[in-house]
Amino acid sequence: MSYCGKKLSKHGLLVLSASVLLSGCFKDMTGSDSNTVTQSQEPAVEVAGAAMKGVIQKGIVTANRLLADKDGYYAPDRLAAKPVLTADDGSYDLRLRGKADGWALVELQADGNTRMICDVVPQCDQAGAEAVAFGQPMPLDSQFSLRGAGDLTTETVHLTPLTHLAVTLAERSANGLSPEALSGAYQTVEGWFGLAPGSLRLAPPDLTRLDDLGSVSADALQVSITNAAFLALVNDSTQWSTISDVLNNMTSQIAANGRIDIMGDGVNVALSDLVSAAALQSSELQATVASSVISQKLVVVEYRNVQRFKTIADVYEDSDTEESIADNTDTTDTDSSGDTVADTGTDNTDSTVTEPVQEPTIPANAALLSWTAPLTRENGESLSMGEIAGFEVVYGTNPDSLDQSLAIGDASVDELLVDELTDGTWYFAIRTLDTDGNRSRLSEVVYKQI
């Protein structure tokens, strides 16, 4: 296979300029009311987030500040926040005494009333009980727990199997659960699974209600599907009776060695087991959604996981020491397949082509197009995301007659996989559609040899 084009990368990507802004969800609750008693005026910070594996309902959540002793070792403060229960959508909201500074460790525990929504297609197997259908609630054993950590000044703390692994990894640091150790551990776990940097801070979507979402990124979908893979392993092996068995095995590996097995030894859960399960779930989920936009993003996630499986042997390069895996603020994943792309800095609605930053390898008969939304109209006026109705991709085997098209009715979509292309040279271009029915000029035509 060969790739060519004036500004088309070797992966056949088409990119427009834009920017994305993410914000956190910690809210300072230090304001006082003149009618309240003195005791109620004590500063507090509101910690919010979601517990997702599937959605975890009526899980018991509490939080502790992370404080350093005289030697600089960080551990949870003995004074914990008052426990709260997660809502039906998995969200929680609790108050932690003190100002909105420093870091906190948040933990969820299950009890007899806790339920988890099965997010594995087609069903979730249970030892000694009937299988639970996709989208239906199922009980959790009392040993089930999830942990996560975050900066109280800027971040929401989500609780997932992946954040649970990251906290376990950070505990190996000589400085305990320091901000540097936690940041490095989060990045390391993202690297293990081929997730884009910062993915563990994204709100994981409910895989059983994807059609109800206004928009969702491929990165967020990949996080949720990877988390679902932990439960999928219970279906795939009689060795594991519950998701707690899977999590406990993995945390034991990390606590002992700072890593999980790559290909497995028949005893431990392997990284390859989870990545292959995630690839399969990405494929199976495509049949559960009506939205063509979300279906396309699931295809992208599927190929990312397939590619990660192929390159998984390199995942632990330069990560043999505790210092490099847990307490290093500069830890990065050099094999990430995230959505980050270069910003051209141009002020034009015309589609412009730039070099992307790392994209997954795609099948020989397909092209993966990637773009970001324009910031301005062709006349120079600013263009907001709310004014963009979507995009139109046109393509064909004749650059002067691009006779096939795909409409994308979602401004948040930034990737499209065009597959089942026959042998020959294929040409592609894209235009932006606004909410008033206006269409931009087509971008430069780029091409790929199949």
TORLUMDO-87612 format. One record per residue (C-alpha): residue in one letter; x, y, z. Coordinates in steps of 0.02 Angstrom, whole numbers, plus 50000, padded with zeros to 5 digits. Each point is the difference from the previous one (the first is absolute). Layout:
BEGIN
  residu     c1     c2     c3
       A      X      Y      Z
...
# end
This chain:
BEGIN
  residu     c1     c2     c3
       M  50000  50000  50000
       S  50064  50175  49966
       Y  49940  50169  50059
       C  50020  50163  49908
       G  49930  50172  49982
       K  50059  50179  50010
       K  49976  50010  50187
       L  49929  49829  50039
       S  50093  49903  50133
       K  50048  49818  49978
       H  49839  49954  50092
       G  49889  50096  49880
       L  49936  50133  50119
       L  49909  50160  49959
       V  50010  50134  50133
       L  49916  50170  50027
       S  50054  50125  50132
       A  49908  50022  50164
       S  50021  49989  50187
       V  49917  49907  50143
       L  49974  50061  50177
       L  49971  49883  50146
       S  49958  50057  50174
       G  49989  49919  50170
       C  49854  49981  50116
       F  50061  50041  50175
       K  49901  50138  50079
       D  50056  50102  50150
       M  49866  50002  50132
       T  50080  50128  50117
       G  49862  50130  49982
       S  49900  50032  50158
       D  49822  50052  50038
       S  49971  50133  50131
       N  49851  49900  50066
       T  50099  49840  50034
       V  50085  49955  50162
       T  50187  50023  50020
       Q  50041  49815  49985
       S  49926  49990  49824
       Q  50119  50135  49937
       E  50150  49884  50005
       P  50082  49993  49827
       A  49962  49848  49895
       V  50026  49943  49822
       E  49872  49905  49898
       V  50073  49846  49917
       A  49901  49932  49852
       G  50020  49861  49874
       A  49931  49834  49942
       A  50029  49817  50040
       M  50003  49906  49836
       K  50037  49824  49952
       G  49836  49987  49944
       V  49904  50128  50094
       I  50011  49963  50186
       Q  49843  50042  50097
       K  49990  50019  50190
       G  50186  49977  50022
       I  50070  50074  50162
       V  50123  50140  49961
       T  50114  50093  50119
       A  50155  50107  49982
       N  50157  50043  50099
       R  50124  50140  49973
       L  50176  49943  49958
       L  50122  50077  50123
       A  50189  49990  50012
       D  50093  49958  50160
       K  50164  50080  50054
       D  50094  49885  49881
       G  49893  50046  49850
       Y  49903  49836  49996
       Y  49819  50025  49943
       A  49860  49898  50077
       P  49811  50021  50025
       D  49949  50111  50145
       R  49910  49906  50138
       L  49855  50123  49991
       A  49888  49941  49857
       A  49854  50083  49914
       K  49825  49944  50049
       P  49955  49853  49886
       V  49874  50025  49860
       L  49914  49881  49880
       T  50021  50005  49812
       A  49845  50048  49901
       D  49913  49897  49866
       D  50119  50072  49869
       G  50153  49958  50105
       S  50034  50180  50052
       Y  50046  50053  50175
       D  50021  50166  50089
       L  50078  50017  50173
       R  50075  50134  50111
       L  50177  49993  50066
       R  50050  50114  50143
       G  50129  50133  49966
       K  50046  50113  49857
       A  50003  49952  49816
       D  50184  49960  49993
       G  50109  49844  50000
       W  49951  49828  49940
       A  49872  49874  50060
       L  49980  49812  49991
       V  49821  49946  49961
       E  49941  49822  50029
       L  49842  49902  49962
       Q  49946  49844  50095
       A  49857  49884  49955
       D  49873  49926  50120
       G  49844  49894  49983
       N  49902  50143  49921
       T  50130  50049  49870
       R  49960  49962  49819
       M  50100  50012  49840
       I  49927  50016  49825
       C  50062  49861  49886
       D  50097  50087  49861
       V  50066  49843  49914
       V  49920  49941  49838
       P  49898  49891  49993
       Q  49992  49959  50186
       C  50094  49989  50164
       D  50028  49826  50069
       Q  49984  49968  50187
       A  50070  49853  50095
       G  49857  49895  50067
       A  49866  50114  49930
       E  49914  50043  49836
       A  50088  50115  49879
       V  49948  50184  50002
       A  49954  50081  49835
       F  50092  50151  49932
       G  49930  50159  50079
       Q  49924  49913  50152
       P  50055  50016  50183
       M  50099  49866  50088
       P  50063  49982  50180
       L  50180  50029  50052
       D  50092  49900  50131
       S  50045  50087  50162
       Q  50186  49993  49957
       F  49978  50114  49850
       S  50084  50170  50014
       L  50065  50137  49886
       R  50121  50141  50036
       G  50049  50159  49911
       A  50092  50160  50044
       G  50002  50180  49942
       D  50051  50179  50029
       L  49864  50087  50100
       T  50031  50166  49912
       T  49969  49942  49823
       E  49935  49824  49974
       T  49853  49884  50016
       V  50046  49830  50071
       H  49926  49857  49901
       L  50009  49823  50069
       T  50034  49860  49877
       P  50103  49840  49992
       L  50135  50099  49908
       T  50012  50136  50134
       H  50003  49860  50130
       L  50155  49927  49916
       A  50081  50171  49992
       V  49979  50031  50187
       T  50075  49829  50037
       L  50148  50041  49888
       A  50027  50169  50084
       E  50007  49917  50171
       R  50167  49922  49949
       S  50080  50172  49998
       A  50126  50042  50136
       N  49894  50153  50035
       G  49836  49905  50013
       L  49846  50076  49917
       S  50085  50163  49956
       P  49928  50110  49862
       E  50151  49957  49892
       A  49981  49814  50030
       L  49815  50003  49960
       S  50021  50106  49843
       G  50138  49884  49938
       A  49900  49844  50040
       Y  49845  50064  49908
       Q  50107  50035  49847
       T  50084  49830  50011
       V  49836  49905  50007
       E  49937  50102  49851
       G  50156  49947  49907
       W  49975  49816  50041
       F  49830  49999  49915
       G  50042  50118  49856
       L  49888  50139  50067
       A  50027  50183  49958
       P  50086  50102  50136
       G  49870  50065  50123
       S  49870  49868  49955
       L  49979  49940  50179
       R  49939  50174  50046
       L  49860  49992  49869
       A  49822  49963  50055
       P  49974  49819  49942
       P  49835  49982  49904
       D  49869  49868  50040
       L  50024  49870  49863
       T  49821  49940  50020
       R  49926  50171  49955
       L  50113  50065  49863
       D  49857  50056  49887
       D  49939  50115  50140
       L  50162  50099  50000
       G  50007  50166  49910
       S  50182  49971  49957
       V  50142  49890  50056
       S  50183  49993  49951
       A  50091  49846  49939
       D  50121  50021  50146
       A  49859  49992  50128
       L  49924  49849  49913
       Q  50168  49912  50003
       V  50015  50029  50188
       S  49827  49928  50035
       I  50027  49851  49887
       T  50167  49962  50081
       N  49915  50005  50171
       A  49863  49884  49935
       A  50134  49876  49947
       F  50036  49961  50183
       L  49825  49928  50018
       A  50008  49918  49828
       L  50143  49891  50064
       V  49879  49921  50124
       N  49899  49940  49849
       D  50154  49938  49909
       S  50082  49895  50137
       T  49939  49882  50136
       Q  50153  50056  50098
       W  49912  50161  50052
       S  49832  49996  50090
       T  49979  50187  50028
       I  50074  50164  49943
       S  50078  50013  50173
       D  50102  49844  49959
       V  50066  50085  49844
       L  50039  50164  50088
       N  50082  49916  50150
       N  50112  49897  49887
       M  50056  50154  49904
       T  50030  50109  50153
       S  50101  49859  50079
       Q  50111  49995  49845
       I  50024  50188  50003
       A  50035  50008  50186
       A  50133  49865  49983
       N  50081  50047  49834
       G  49937  50170  49944
       R  49923  49921  49845
       I  49878  49870  49936
       D  50046  49850  49893
       I  50008  50037  49815
       M  49943  49837  49921
       G  49950  49899  50152
       D  50058  49839  50079
       G  49834  49912  50031
       V  49999  50063  50179
       N  49990  50189  49990
       V  49894  50121  49901
       A  50103  50065  49854
       L  50000  50168  49914
       S  49969  49910  49836
       D  49843  49920  50073
       L  49925  50170  50040
       V  50048  50083  49836
       S  49931  49857  49896
       A  49839  50001  50103
       A  49986  50187  49972
       A  50020  49977  49812
       L  49862  49870  49999
       Q  49884  50109  50104
       S  50032  50147  49882
       S  49940  49891  49858
       E  49849  49928  50092
       L  49941  50172  50058
       Q  49982  50060  49820
       A  49843  49893  49984
       T  49921  50080  50155
       V  49997  50181  49939
       A  49888  50086  49873
       S  50113  50152  49977
       S  50114  49983  49850
       V  50115  50130  50077
       I  50026  49900  50160
       S  50016  49840  49899
       Q  50143  50077  49902
       K  50086  50050  50161
       L  49982  49823  50064
       V  50085  49941  49841
       V  50144  50118  50037
       V  50015  49932  50177
       E  49997  49822  49935
       Y  50147  50034  49884
       R  50095  50088  50138
       N  49984  49847  50111
       V  50048  49882  49859
       Q  50154  50104  49966
       R  50042  50007  50185
       F  49990  49812  50010
       K  50127  49987  49859
       T  50124  50117  50084
       I  49972  49949  50180
       A  50172  49923  50024
       D  50076  50175  50008
       V  49887  50062  50139
       Y  50124  49984  50144
       E  50151  50075  49916
       D  50100  50105  50124
       S  49878  49966  50143
       D  50098  49875  50107
       T  50026  50114  50150
       E  49875  50068  50123
       E  50064  50176  49965
       S  49960  49990  49815
       I  49827  49926  50021
       A  49930  50092  50148
       D  50087  50158  50058
       N  50046  50087  49839
       T  49903  50152  49944
       D  50077  49990  49827
       T  49935  49824  49964
       T  49925  49993  49826
       D  49934  49864  49889
       T  50103  49994  49842
       D  49884  49873  49922
       S  49835  50087  50032
       S  49867  50001  49866
       G  49899  50149  50058
       D  49906  50136  49911
       T  50130  50138  50020
       V  50039  50088  49836
       A  50103  50148  49948
       D  49915  50171  49998
       T  50037  50096  49842
       G  49960  50166  50083
       T  49909  50060  49845
       D  49843  50106  49999
       N  49906  49926  49855
       T  49849  49888  49983
       D  50078  49921  49847
       S  50056  49825  50045
       T  50187  50001  50025
       V  50115  49850  50007
       T  50139  49979  50129
       E  50104  49861  50070
       P  49910  49903  50139
       V  50077  49932  50158
       Q  49992  49809  50004
       E  49848  49908  49936
       P  49964  49814  50002
       T  50048  49889  49855
       I  49849  49962  49893
       P  49954  49857  49883
       A  50071  49997  49825
       N  49831  50033  49920
       A  49953  50147  50112
       A  50045  50181  50034
       L  49983  50087  50168
       L  49962  50185  49981
       S  50028  50117  50147
       W  49960  50185  50017
       T  49961  50138  50123
       A  49862  50128  49981
       P  50040  50173  49927
       L  50006  50153  50111
       T  49942  50129  49872
       R  49889  50015  49848
       E  50069  50033  49826
       N  49961  50186  50021
       G  50104  50009  50158
       E  49856  50001  50126
       S  50020  49887  50151
       L  49914  49831  49996
       S  49947  49913  50161
       M  49972  49814  50021
       G  49815  50034  50028
       E  49988  50071  49824
       I  50073  49845  49918
       A  49871  49871  49946
       G  50126  49872  49941
       F  50113  49954  49856
       E  49991  49920  49829
       V  50137  49885  49938
       V  50007  49972  49812
       Y  50110  49873  49915
       G  50024  49900  49841
       T  50128  49932  49878
       N  49999  50158  49892
       P  50062  50161  50083
       D  49889  50103  49885
       S  49845  49899  50039
       L  49986  49951  50183
       D  49836  49909  49977
       Q  49981  49916  50170
       S  49961  50091  50162
       L  49972  49971  50184
       A  49905  50127  50106
       I  50045  50021  50184
       G  49867  50090  50101
       D  50104  50031  50155
       A  50123  50143  50023
       S  50097  49903  50132
       V  50049  49860  49881
       D  50181  50013  49947
       E  50038  49833  49919
       L  49923  49891  49865
       L  50053  49829  49940
       V  49962  49970  49816
       D  50019  49815  49966
       E  49967  49869  49866
       L  50098  50102  49872
       T  50049  49907  49842
       D  50176  49998  49929
       G  50056  50162  49921
       T  50022  50182  50047
       W  49865  50080  50108
       Y  49978  50187  50021
       F  49921  50087  50150
       A  49941  50174  50051
       I  49891  50071  50138
       R  49889  50152  50027
       T  49917  50077  50154
       L  49810  50023  50012
       D  49925  50133  50114
       T  49830  50004  50086
       D  49931  50122  49870
       G  50032  49879  49858
       N  50158  50085  49935
       R  50142  49893  49935
       S  50183  50044  49996
       R  50111  49971  49850
       L  50077  49829  49989
       S  50171  49974  50075
       E  50151  49955  49899
       V  49981  49831  49920
       V  50113  49868  50077
       Y  50021  49823  49941
       K  50052  49826  50051
       Q  50056  49852  49897
       I  49911  49839  50047
# end
